[in-house]
Amino acid sequence: MKRQIRHKIEPVPTIVELFKLMEEHQQAHPEYERYNFKYIEDGDAIGAIIDYNVEEAVLKAEQEQDNA
């Protein structure tokens, strides 16, 4: 069964930095299936909120690894 999770990328000065952070997160979590994306503007900075569908087994394994 899949669960929905949300990942927030805090605003950064440039869109290039934002896309770099998004790419790094996707590489760290290739099993996450992105289904929604929203830009956040904070003055001159830009961030993002990304919603993912993730298998519960993947989340459980990540949590166990973090606790080890």
N, C-alpha and C positions, 0 to 999 in steps of 0.2 A: 504494500500500500504506500502511496506517495503522500508526503506532507508538503505544505507550502511554507517556505521560509523567506525572510526578507533580509537583504544585505544593504547597508547604507554606506555610501562612500562620501565622506565629508567633503565639502567644497574645497577645490584647489584653484590656483590662479588661471590655469589654461585648460582648454579642452584636450590638448595633447596629454597632459598629466592625468586627466580623468580617464582617458581611454587606456593609458598605460596601467593605471591601477585596476581598471576593469579586466584587462587582459591577464594581469598577474593573478587576480582572484579566480578567473576562469581556469587558468592553468593549474592552480592549486586545488581546484574542485571540478575536474572534468565531468564528473558524474552528475553535477547539478544541471538541470534543464531549465533554462531561462524562459519565462513566459510573460514577463511584464517589465517595463523599463520606464523610469520617469526621471527627467532632469530636475535638479534643485538649483535655483539661482539664489545667491547670497551676495548682493552687491555686484562686484566685478568677478566674483568666483563662481564656479559651477561644480555641482556634485551630482549624485545619482542615488536613486533607490531602485534596487533590482530585486524582483521577486522570482523565486525558483521553485520548481517541483523537485523534491528529493525523496528517494526511497527511504523508508523508516530504518531499514537495516543499515544504510550508509550513515545516517545520523547517529544511530546507536554505536556503530563501530568508531566513529570519530569521537564521540563522547567518552567511550572506554579508553581510547588512545590518549585523550587529554588527561584523564584521571590517572593514568599509569605513570 
